[in-house]
Amino acid sequence: MLVNSASLSACHIDSSRQDPLGGTIERDSSGRLNGMLRGRAVELVGRYIPEQKTKSIQAAIERGIEKLVAKGVTTFCDCSLYNAD
């Protein structure tokens, strides 16, 4: 998961935070957070993301597909899709 610096701050993740067991909070070569969370580190942010209703997810996907089609994109895949119900 890629998050911005505001999200990291809101979730109390800073450069002193150790990687959680089974996860990685990635840093650049100078030790600064780069916003990439892997494995169980995603849970540090995930608990702050509100649940979405299936209808709102479907509407957002449809809007996104319309934008892709308008740009000529014919195929895409979002591996994070799931049934929230």
Sequence and secondary structure as in RCSB ss.txt:
>XXXX:A:sequence
MLVNSASLSACHIDSSRQDPLGGTIERDSSGRLNGMLRGRAVELVGRYIPEQKTKSIQAAIERGIEKLVAKGVTT
FCDCSLYNAD
>XXXX:A:secstr
 B  HHHHHHTT  TT    TTEEEEE TTS EEEEEEEGGGHHHHTTS    HHHHHHHHHHHHHHHHHTT   
   TT     
